[in-house]
Amino acid sequence: MLHRPTSHSAAIGPGPVPSLANPGPALEQQPRHAPQAPSCGSEAFCVDPQALSSSHPRQHTQYPYVTGTSVLGITFKDGVLLACDTLGAYGSTKRYKSFDRLRKVNDVCMVGASGELSDFQYIMRLLEELSDDDFCMDDGHHLKPAEVHSYLTRVLYNRRNKMDPLWNSLVVGGFHSGKPFLGTVGMIGTSYTDAHLATGFGNHLARPLMREKHHPDMSEEEAVALMHECLKVCYYRDKNSINKFQLAKVTKDGVSISEPFALETNWGFKLFQNPAANAVGTW
């Protein structure tokens, strides 16, 4: 049993004090795993070294916790538009309502992500390192949209092969050499390019509208109107969405990301009054 020293400190008061408040020799001799352990003698908040040396694989990254829903992308005559909401959902809880899921890579490229947001932050650190290298070289060259798309495909496929995937679906938009670029990368490295794209529920809710109304030579105003319509439908039907969106645009003039905005909605539709009327077996 450790000796409990007495103290006459005005802060602690007279009499016996907790052992960790005034550590004795026995506590100081205890091994500490952290280089900067608390002076009170308690163990620092750190990863157990035995856990690091374990032969078992990491499992805390195998399931998404804080996630974002659909990202939409369409091309138009002079560039590319990406759009999504700003929600980071903790399960079904609308926890973080101002998370930017559209990010600028450089002056000709931007990325949007759905899925686990911490994995997206890691991916953006990788891209920022590449952008920093381009800046330091100062030779006028920078990553092109197709190169970013190819790089992200390799990164996600590499992590999939390690059985530790980055739980994201990414959309890459850019404008280079007078042509728009729009591509997507899945969490296991699947990738393709198209004139319009969506991730998550947007594949089921927004893509039909895009197939019906999109055409290659559409103006920016037409593209924005189509994007607003798709966002509205996703908001109506996806419970992990909120009415707070961002719209990103890349043209020959560079990348711009709008401030968050809300869309005007109408909940007076007849089928919204009793959505389970024709659903057998529901409450």
C-alpha positions in Angstrom: 0.0 0.0 0.0 1.4 3.4 -1.0 2.1 5.9 1.7 -0.4 8.8 1.6 1.5 12.0 2.4 0.0 14.9 4.3 -0.3 18.4 3.0 -0.9 21.8 4.3 -1.5 23.4 0.9 -4.2 26.0 0.8 -5.5 24.6 -2.5 -5.7 21.0 -1.3 -6.3 21.5 2.4 -4.8 19.9 5.4 -4.7 16.1 6.0 -4.2 13.1 3.7 -4.2 13.9 0.0 -4.9 11.6 -3.0 -1.7 9.8 -4.0 -1.8 11.1 -7.6 -2.0 14.7 -6.4 1.4 14.5 -4.8 3.2 11.5 -6.2 5.8 9.8 -4.1 8.8 7.8 -5.0 6.8 4.6 -5.6 4.7 6.4 -8.3 7.7 8.0 -9.9 9.3 4.6 -10.4 6.3 3.3 -12.3 7.1 2.9 -16.0 5.5 5.5 -18.3 4.8 4.8 -21.9 4.3 8.4 -23.0 7.2 10.8 -23.4 5.2 13.6 -21.8 3.3 12.0 -18.9 1.3 14.1 -16.5 3.3 15.4 -13.5 0.6 14.0 -11.2 1.8 10.5 -11.8 -1.2 9.2 -13.7 -0.8 7.5 -17.1 -1.0 9.7 -20.1 -3.8 9.2 -22.6 -2.0 7.2 -25.3 -2.3 4.0 -27.3 -1.3 1.0 -25.3 2.1 -0.2 -26.7 1.0 -3.8 -26.3 -1.9 -3.0 -28.6 0.5 -1.6 -31.2 2.6 -4.7 -31.1 -0.4 -7.0 -31.4 -0.6 -9.2 -34.5 -4.3 -8.5 -34.9 -5.3 -6.0 -37.6 -6.8 -2.7 -36.8 -10.6 -2.8 -36.7 -11.7 0.7 -35.7 -11.5 1.9 -39.3 -13.7 -0.9 -40.7 -17.0 0.9 -40.3 -18.0 4.5 -41.0 -19.1 6.6 -38.1 -19.6 10.2 -39.2 -20.8 10.2 -42.8 -21.9 12.5 -45.6 -24.6 11.6 -48.2 -24.8 12.1 -51.9 -22.5 14.3 -54.0 -23.8 15.3 -57.5 -21.8 16.4 -60.5 -22.7 17.6 -64.0 -20.8 19.1 -66.9 -21.9 22.0 -68.9 -20.6 23.9 -71.9 -18.0 25.9 -70.0 -17.1 23.8 -67.0 -18.3 21.5 -64.2 -20.7 21.8 -61.3 -20.5 19.8 -58.1 -23.1 20.0 -55.3 -23.9 18.4 -51.9 -25.2 19.3 -48.5 -23.0 20.2 -45.5 -24.2 17.5 -43.1 -22.0 15.1 -41.2 -24.4 12.5 -39.8 -23.4 10.4 -36.7 -25.5 7.4 -37.6 -29.0 8.8 -38.0 -28.2 11.9 -35.8 -27.7 15.1 -37.8 -24.6 15.9 -35.7 -22.4 18.3 -37.8 -24.3 20.7 -40.0 -21.5 22.8 -41.4 -19.0 20.3 -42.8 -17.5 21.3 -46.2 -17.5 18.2 -48.4 -16.5 20.1 -51.5 -12.8 21.0 -51.5 -10.5 22.8 -53.9 -7.4 20.8 -55.0 -5.9 23.5 -57.3 -7.0 26.1 -59.8 -8.3 23.5 -62.3 -9.6 20.7 -60.0 -12.0 20.1 -57.1 -13.1 17.0 -55.1 -16.4 16.1 -53.4 -16.9 13.2 -51.1 -19.6 11.1 -49.5 -19.0 8.5 -46.8 -16.7 8.6 -43.8 -15.6 12.2 -43.3 -12.4 11.4 -41.3 -11.2 9.3 -44.3 -12.0 12.2 -46.6 -9.9 14.5 -44.4 -7.0 12.0 -44.7 -7.4 12.0 -48.5 -7.3 15.8 -48.6 -4.1 15.8 -46.7 -2.6 13.5 -49.3 -3.7 15.9 -52.1 -2.5 18.9 -50.2 1.0 17.3 -50.0 1.0 16.9 -53.8 -0.2 20.5 -54.3 2.5 21.7 -51.9 5.1 19.9 -53.9 3.8 21.5 -57.1 4.0 24.9 -55.5 7.5 24.3 -54.2 8.8 23.2 -57.6 7.5 26.5 -59.0 7.8 25.3 -62.6 4.3 26.3 -63.7 3.0 22.7 -63.7 0.2 21.4 -61.5 -1.9 18.3 -61.1 -4.5 18.0 -63.9 -8.0 16.6 -63.1 -7.4 13.3 -64.9 -4.2 12.9 -62.9 -6.0 13.5 -59.6 -8.7 11.0 -60.6 -6.1 8.4 -61.5 -4.2 9.0 -58.2 -7.2 8.6 -56.0 -8.1 5.4 -57.9 -4.7 4.0 -56.9 -5.0 5.2 -53.3 -8.4 3.7 -52.7 -7.6 0.4 -54.5 -4.4 0.1 -52.5 -6.2 0.5 -49.2 -8.9 -1.9 -50.3 -6.1 -4.5 -50.9 -4.9 -4.0 -47.4 -8.4 -4.8 -46.1 -8.5 -1.4 -44.5 -10.5 0.7 -47.1 -11.1 4.4 -47.1 -14.8 4.5 -46.8 -15.6 7.1 -49.4 -17.1 7.6 -52.8 -15.4 10.6 -54.5 -16.3 12.8 -57.3 -13.5 14.7 -59.2 -14.4 17.7 -61.3 -12.1 19.9 -63.3 -11.5 21.9 -66.4 -8.3 21.7 -68.5 -7.3 22.3 -72.1 -10.8 23.8 -72.8 -12.6 20.6 -71.8 -14.5 19.7 -68.7 -13.6 16.5 -66.7 -15.9 14.6 -64.4 -15.0 11.3 -62.8 -15.9 9.2 -59.7 -13.9 6.7 -57.6 -15.6 4.1 -55.3 -14.3 2.9 -52.0 -12.8 -0.3 -53.5 -11.1 1.6 -56.4 -13.7 1.3 -59.0 -13.7 4.4 -61.3 -15.2 5.8 -64.4 -15.9 9.2 -66.1 -19.2 10.5 -67.4 -21.0 13.7 -68.3 -23.1 13.5 -65.0 -22.4 11.6 -61.8 -23.8 11.0 -58.4 -22.8 9.0 -55.3 -25.0 7.3 -52.7 -28.7 7.7 -53.0 -28.1 10.3 -55.6 -27.5 7.4 -58.1 -31.1 6.3 -57.7 -32.8 9.7 -57.1 -30.8 12.3 -59.2 -29.3 10.4 -62.1 -32.7 9.7 -63.8 -33.4 13.5 -63.8 -29.9 14.1 -65.2 -30.3 11.5 -68.0 -33.6 13.1 -68.9 -32.6 16.8 -68.9 -28.8 17.0 -69.4 -27.2 17.8 -72.7 -23.5 18.6 -73.5 -24.0 22.2 -74.6 -26.2 23.3 -71.8 -25.5 26.8 -70.3 -24.4 27.4 -66.8 -27.9 28.7 -65.9 -29.5 25.5 -67.1 -26.9 23.4 -65.3 -27.6 25.3 -62.0 -31.3 24.9 -62.4 -31.0 21.1 -63.0 -28.6 20.8 -60.0 -31.1 22.6 -57.8 -33.9 20.3 -58.9 -31.7 17.2 -58.2 -30.7 18.5 -54.7 -34.4 19.1 -53.9 -35.4 15.6 -54.8 -32.5 14.1 -52.8 -33.5 16.3 -49.8 -37.1 15.1 -50.0 -36.2 11.4 -50.1 -32.9 11.0 -48.2 -33.4 11.2 -44.4 -29.6 11.8 -43.9 -29.8 15.1 -45.8 -30.4 18.7 -44.7 -31.6 21.8 -46.6 -28.2 23.4 -46.5 -26.1 23.0 -49.7 -23.0 24.1 -51.4 -22.4 24.5 -55.1 -18.9 24.4 -56.6 -18.0 25.4 -60.1 -14.8 25.0 -62.1 -14.3 26.8 -65.4 -11.4 28.4 -67.3 -11.4 31.1 -64.7 -10.7 28.8 -61.8 -12.5 27.1 -58.9 -15.2 28.7 -56.8 -17.3 27.3 -54.0 -20.5 29.0 -52.9 -21.5 29.9 -49.4 -24.1 27.5 -47.9 -27.7 28.1 -49.1 -31.1 26.6 -48.7 -33.7 25.7 -51.4 -37.4 26.5 -51.3 -39.3 23.3 -50.6 -43.0 22.3 -50.7 -44.3 19.6 -48.4 -47.9 20.0 -49.4 -47.8 17.2 -52.1 -50.7 14.8 -51.7 -48.5 11.7 -51.4 -46.6 13.4 -48.6 -49.7 13.7 -46.5 -49.9 9.9 -45.9 -46.8 8.3 -47.3 -47.7 4.8 -46.0 -51.2 4.8 -47.5 -50.3 2.4 -50.3 -47.5 0.5 -48.5 -48.7 -2.9 -47.2 -47.6 -3.9 -43.8 -46.4 -0.5 -42.5 -47.6 1.4 -39.5 
